[in-house]
Each structure stands twice: as structure tokens, then as C-alpha cells.
């Protein structure tokens, strides 16, 4: 059986996170709707909703680097991003394939597309390489303007602004009132996810690009044993981002999302493993999964214990801003 159990385990964790995010979204909608209708919310604001504020997180990280303390406006956004970066630094881009709800939906769609069309479209290598550039360009844009162009005083001013305080509400309103070009773009992206594997994650997501750069330093890498490998090509075939695993002795690519699909479906027992430097010590699958959960969830626990989780924006202030 090898590591076949890793895929049901990973998918279970993916969907647990997806349902949790949907639950947070419903609670946040109830929180905002209550303030808008009667001025009294039937539920508390769920702090985990700040996972969808990566720009606020980057701004918060810059202020943290300058001041040594997290801003109290959207602290959970910073904690979540730092947790994802730590996961990537130690365990590849496993956040993308084990936690991220967008990755979960895209994987569901391209697998459904494979069932419908009996194949997924594989782009030529040169085109695939070109299409992966936008996510790095978007990342460079955000890094340049936030960490280089914006003075720290401007960062602090924006963080404390009324606009940023209800950035979560603005994002909610954006999705509740989708129309025009944004709606067309999202629908086309969802349709494209049927024949093409993970188009948003692979080509457009600057968040994934950032995690991939951190993952280059990860000590854990998919490693192939030349003596055991039978060169069947299954590992390369099952890789969701088309890394030619069979041609590598050790996968260093920032595109590797640590999903274990290549290891799980390897036909030669022991030919592939997630190994540390030196290629002798392999990480068991269950340990890898537990570490992903421990590091990511542990970040949330540390944030709560240290008082860097809940926003200082009161319900009254939310009500004022929403009016």
C-alpha cells in the first residue's frame, strides 16, 4: 500500500478546512448583516476571516519588522500569513495542497474534468513557463510597493484608516455583489479549472508564489532512489503541477506543493520519499501531516495566547463605519 493513505488523509484535511472557512463566512455575514439591519449583531465577528486579507497581512508584517509588535487592527491576518510561511519554510508549499480552500476547489474541479474528458489539458512547457510569470510579477508588485516604496509612516496610517478597518466587509460585499468583469473572470477561471489543473494556483496566485520562494529553503524534499526506481513515469504523471519527478533525484522546484501524490502512487516501493538533507532520513507520511496541522494550527494558538488574534475594533466602531 505504501503511502496511498496520504491522499484520503490530505483530502479529508482539505475539506475540513474548506467547511470551516464556509462556516466562518456564514458567521461573518451574520455579523455584518446584524449591524446593518438593527445595529445589533446576533454573533461575534469570527477573527479567522482575516485569512482572506493577505494585503493587510503584508502591511502588518512590515510594521512588525519596524516596531517589533503586531498592529491591533487585523492581527489574525499577520498570524495566519506567518504560519503559512513557516509551514512552507519547513514542509514545502503544503499549505497550498493541505489547507488552502481555493486549492481544494480547484483540485475538485480538475479531477471532475478528468472524469468527464478522460484527460487534463497539458500546456507546452514554454507556454506553461510563460503563464507562471504573472503570479511572480504580482508578488513583486506588492513587495515593491509595500516594503520599498511605502514609508513606514504611510503603512501605519493606512493600517489605522477607516478603509482598512473594514477591509473584511469590503471583501464580503465584493463577493456578495459580483457582476460585470469580475464575475465573468471568476466564472471563466472556474470553467478553465475543469480541463486545466489548478490554473489560478499555478498562474495567478501571488500568495502561492511567496510560499514557493520560502519553500526553496525547506529541508524536506521529494527524493528519488535511482536503484529502486523502475522509470515508469507515474510520479511525473500524477504531479498536479507537472514537475518531471522521474527525471529528478531531488525535487527543488518552488512549484512543488507537498501533496504527496507522486509518492502515494509510485509503483516501486521505496523509490520515492519525502527526505531531509543527506537523503537518509525519510519523513513518514503521518508525521508530515501532523506537522502541517501542528505548525499551522499552532500559529493560531500562539496568536491567541499572546493576545495577537482579536482585533481591537469594537462592535460600536464597526457599526459606525458601516453606516
Wavefront OBJ file of the C-alpha trace (Angstrom):
o trace
v 0.000 0.000 0.000
v 2.924 2.330 0.604
v 1.787 5.900 1.244
v -1.578 5.559 -0.506
v -3.342 6.523 2.730
v -1.855 10.023 2.404
v -4.302 11.093 -0.300
v -7.510 10.267 1.605
v -5.945 11.879 4.676
v -4.907 15.024 2.786
v -8.282 15.364 1.075
v -10.083 14.928 4.416
v -7.984 17.732 5.947
v -8.593 19.916 2.878
v -12.349 19.570 3.113
v -12.399 20.082 6.870
v -10.669 23.429 6.329
v -12.998 24.291 3.452
v -16.125 23.632 5.544
v -14.581 25.586 8.418
v -13.969 28.568 6.128
v -17.549 28.394 4.850
v -18.733 28.343 8.471
v -16.613 31.423 9.242
v -18.006 33.145 6.152
v -21.597 32.499 7.237
v -20.883 33.781 10.735
v -19.194 36.889 9.370
v -22.144 37.536 7.046
v -24.499 37.276 10.027
v -22.279 39.646 11.998
v -22.300 42.296 9.255
v -25.988 41.828 8.373
v -26.961 42.275 12.006
v -25.081 45.556 12.277
v -26.578 46.839 9.043
v -30.179 45.962 9.830
v -30.654 46.502 13.530
v -27.345 47.734 14.832
v -27.035 44.573 16.932
v -25.208 41.510 15.648
v -26.517 38.035 16.567
v -22.982 36.641 16.505
v -19.443 37.725 17.280
v -17.072 38.612 14.481
v -15.033 35.471 13.594
v -11.377 36.539 13.676
v -10.259 33.729 11.345
v -11.981 35.535 8.465
v -8.829 37.669 8.251
v -7.190 34.794 6.386
v -8.653 36.484 3.297
v -6.739 39.730 3.916
v -3.210 38.983 2.640
v -2.523 42.645 1.790
v -3.361 43.680 5.354
v -1.073 40.860 6.483
v 1.851 42.138 4.381
v 1.336 45.659 5.717
v 1.211 44.271 9.247
v 4.419 42.307 8.717
v 6.229 45.445 7.559
v 5.096 47.366 10.632
v 6.067 44.401 12.822
v 9.571 44.352 11.322
v 9.968 48.064 12.087
v 8.288 48.221 15.502
v 8.586 44.696 16.867
v 4.870 44.472 17.633
v 1.790 43.451 15.653
v -0.788 46.098 14.846
v -4.119 45.581 16.635
v -6.352 46.190 13.607
v -6.033 42.860 11.753
v -3.544 40.857 13.851
v -5.005 37.480 12.866
v -4.164 38.195 9.208
v -0.493 38.570 10.130
v -0.502 35.457 12.317
v -2.112 33.332 9.595
v 0.319 34.509 6.909
v 3.337 33.937 9.178
v 2.024 30.445 9.985
v 1.662 29.634 6.271
v 5.184 30.937 5.611
v 6.580 28.774 8.420
v 4.805 25.702 7.055
v 6.343 26.397 3.632
v 9.774 27.018 5.089
v 9.767 23.608 6.772
v 7.371 21.426 4.730
v 7.298 22.741 1.179
v 4.208 24.562 -0.137
v 1.992 22.111 1.741
v -0.304 24.961 2.802
v -1.496 25.104 -0.824
v -2.393 21.401 -1.062
v -3.436 20.666 2.533
v -5.124 23.858 3.801
v -5.947 26.493 1.167
v -9.683 26.380 0.263
v -9.000 27.773 -3.214
v -6.622 24.878 -3.867
v -9.275 22.452 -2.622
v -11.915 23.774 -5.038
v -9.503 23.816 -7.976
v -8.392 20.248 -7.275
v -12.019 19.129 -7.128
v -12.707 20.776 -10.495
v -9.732 19.408 -12.426
v -10.392 15.917 -11.066
v -14.020 16.268 -12.201
v -12.735 17.464 -15.560
v -10.530 14.378 -15.802
v -13.570 12.181 -15.122
v -15.589 13.997 -17.785
v -12.974 14.355 -20.532
v -10.710 11.387 -19.597
v -7.758 13.742 -19.531
v -6.498 17.155 -18.447
v -5.007 19.559 -20.954
v -1.241 19.803 -20.549
v 0.186 23.003 -21.957
v 3.508 23.068 -23.843
v 6.449 23.622 -21.478
v 7.310 27.016 -22.960
v 3.727 28.263 -22.609
v 3.381 26.843 -19.103
v 6.587 28.650 -18.096
v 5.358 31.966 -19.533
v 1.942 31.670 -17.877
v 3.553 31.130 -14.475
v 5.188 34.564 -14.668
v 2.131 36.715 -13.711
v 1.982 35.409 -10.127
v 5.629 36.357 -9.581
v 5.053 39.750 -11.207
v 2.075 40.353 -8.913
v 4.150 39.315 -5.910
v 6.977 41.627 -6.979
v 4.464 44.471 -7.349
v 3.129 44.044 -3.804
v 6.580 43.545 -2.266
v 7.992 46.586 -4.071
v 5.203 48.997 -3.153
v 4.683 47.796 0.416
v 8.237 47.070 1.534
v 10.180 49.543 -0.625
v 8.015 52.424 -1.822
v 5.686 52.898 1.161
v 7.299 54.758 4.094
v 6.571 53.176 7.460
v 4.503 56.229 8.458
v 2.263 55.690 5.427
v 1.926 51.997 6.264
v 0.842 52.836 9.806
v -1.561 55.471 8.530
v -3.188 53.038 6.118
v -3.440 50.296 8.756
v -5.269 52.705 11.092
v -7.508 54.123 8.358
v -11.246 53.528 8.266
v -10.801 51.930 4.835
v -8.518 49.202 6.184
v -10.556 48.671 9.342
v -13.452 47.292 7.318
v -11.394 45.674 4.560
v -13.042 42.386 5.521
v -16.509 43.883 4.991
v -15.456 45.326 1.635
v -14.268 41.876 0.560
v -17.572 40.340 1.669
v -19.521 42.964 -0.282
v -17.372 42.311 -3.337
v -18.359 38.632 -3.427
v -21.988 39.275 -2.490
v -22.363 41.742 -5.359
v -20.315 40.084 -8.069
v -21.145 41.384 -11.512
v -19.574 42.568 -14.718
v -15.936 41.744 -15.468
v -15.075 40.293 -12.026
v -17.964 37.822 -12.288
v -17.013 36.874 -15.856
v -13.365 36.430 -14.834
v -14.214 34.145 -11.894
v -16.654 32.065 -13.960
v -14.086 31.645 -16.748
v -11.458 30.662 -14.195
v -13.773 28.037 -12.716
v -14.579 26.665 -16.170
v -10.890 26.633 -17.083
v -10.203 24.623 -13.919
v -12.064 21.657 -15.406
v -9.669 20.885 -18.293
v -6.563 22.570 -16.815
v -5.030 21.655 -13.479
v -5.018 24.460 -10.901
v -4.864 27.465 -13.286
v -5.262 30.099 -10.563
v -2.748 28.479 -8.199
v -0.187 27.876 -10.924
v -0.509 31.059 -12.946
v -2.022 33.877 -10.899
v -1.731 33.423 -7.123
v 0.940 35.768 -5.672
v 0.346 34.199 -2.254
v 1.448 30.830 -3.657
v 4.437 32.462 -5.347
v 5.586 33.853 -1.998
v 5.144 30.483 -0.285
v 7.057 28.817 -3.118
v 10.059 31.091 -2.621
v 10.109 30.219 1.090
v 9.729 26.530 0.194
v 13.023 26.649 -1.706
v 14.696 26.673 1.727
v 12.658 23.738 3.018
v 14.779 20.800 4.218
v 12.027 18.338 3.244
v 12.055 17.405 -0.434
v 10.720 14.602 -2.597
v 13.729 12.357 -3.226
v 14.066 9.550 -5.779
v 16.183 6.419 -5.313
v 17.800 5.577 -8.658
v 18.408 1.946 -7.652
v 14.782 1.282 -6.732
v 13.061 3.408 -9.386
v 11.690 1.467 -12.384
v 11.309 4.627 -14.538
v 7.592 4.056 -15.128
v 6.811 7.786 -15.157
v 3.780 7.505 -12.871
v 5.207 10.073 -10.443
v 5.504 12.711 -13.172
v 2.052 11.822 -14.490
v 0.358 12.291 -11.106
v 2.126 15.540 -10.201
v -0.575 18.265 -10.260
v 1.941 20.913 -11.379
v 3.732 18.702 -13.946
v 7.139 18.543 -12.276
v 9.172 15.829 -14.106
v 9.761 13.920 -10.873
v 11.108 10.839 -12.669
v 13.947 12.929 -14.101
v 14.938 14.385 -10.721
v 16.961 12.908 -7.901
v 15.635 15.560 -5.526
v 12.759 17.974 -6.264
v 13.804 21.568 -5.533
v 11.115 23.334 -7.595
v 9.150 26.141 -5.869
v 6.092 24.752 -7.662
v 6.097 21.564 -5.534
v 3.069 21.790 -3.223
v 3.991 18.856 -0.984
v 0.809 16.957 -1.863
v 2.499 13.514 -1.810
v 0.668 12.422 -4.966
v 3.906 11.325 -6.633
v 4.942 9.328 -3.551
v 1.470 7.881 -2.980
v 1.120 6.486 -6.496
v 4.712 5.357 -7.007
v 4.722 1.756 -8.280
v 8.157 0.879 -6.877
v 8.018 0.659 -3.093
v 10.658 2.959 -1.587
v 11.646 4.647 -4.856
v 10.197 7.986 -3.728
v 10.138 9.520 -0.263
v 9.982 12.883 1.461
v 13.513 13.124 2.814
v 15.666 15.539 4.742
v 19.139 16.677 3.549
v 21.544 13.786 3.263
v 18.818 11.625 1.686
v 18.927 9.110 4.541
v 16.169 10.253 6.884
v 12.674 9.954 5.385
v 9.652 11.680 6.930
v 6.740 9.241 7.426
v 3.525 10.441 5.831
v 1.521 10.601 9.050
v 4.290 12.663 10.701
v 4.303 15.072 7.742
v 0.520 15.516 8.014
v 0.668 16.053 11.775
v 3.444 18.630 11.377
v 1.415 20.598 8.811
v -1.514 20.727 11.221
v 0.648 21.389 14.277
v 2.541 24.302 12.714
v -0.432 25.975 11.060
v -2.906 25.483 13.915
v -0.129 26.160 16.420
v 0.301 29.631 14.935
v -3.326 30.385 15.722
v -2.926 29.139 19.294
v 0.222 31.222 19.811
v -1.564 34.274 18.404
v -4.479 33.820 20.790
v -2.278 33.147 23.846
v -0.092 36.198 23.178
v -3.056 38.491 22.539
v -2.335 38.903 18.818
v -5.530 37.452 17.411
v -8.617 39.529 18.144
v -8.998 42.926 16.528
v -9.350 45.982 18.739
v -12.136 47.345 16.522
v -15.241 47.343 18.689
v -18.715 46.371 17.546
v -19.746 50.006 18.007
v -16.955 51.188 15.733
v -17.880 48.578 13.131
v -21.442 49.890 13.266
v -20.246 53.465 12.787
v -18.026 52.531 9.833
v -20.738 50.514 8.158
v -23.087 53.488 8.265
l 1 2 3 4 5 6 7 8 9 10 11 12 13 14 15 16 17 18 19 20 21 22 23 24 25 26 27 28 29 30 31 32 33 34 35 36 37 38 39 40 41 42 43 44 45 46 47 48 49 50 51 52 53 54 55 56 57 58 59 60 61 62 63 64 65 66 67 68 69 70 71 72 73 74 75 76 77 78 79 80 81 82 83 84 85 86 87 88 89 90 91 92 93 94 95 96 97 98 99 100 101 102 103 104 105 106 107 108 109 110 111 112 113 114 115 116 117 118 119 120 121 122 123 124 125 126 127 128 129 130 131 132 133 134 135 136 137 138 139 140 141 142 143 144 145 146 147 148 149 150 151 152 153 154 155 156 157 158 159 160 161 162 163 164 165 166 167 168 169 170 171 172 173 174 175 176 177 178 179 180 181 182 183 184 185 186 187 188 189 190 191 192 193 194 195 196 197 198 199 200 201 202 203 204 205 206 207 208 209 210 211 212 213 214 215 216 217 218 219 220 221 222 223 224 225 226 227 228 229 230 231 232 233 234 235 236 237 238 239 240 241 242 243 244 245 246 247 248 249 250 251 252 253 254 255 256 257 258 259 260 261 262 263 264 265 266 267 268 269 270 271 272 273 274 275 276 277 278 279 280 281 282 283 284 285 286 287 288 289 290 291 292 293 294 295 296 297 298 299 300 301 302 303 304 305 306 307 308 309 310 311 312 313 314 315 316 317 318 319 320 321 322 323
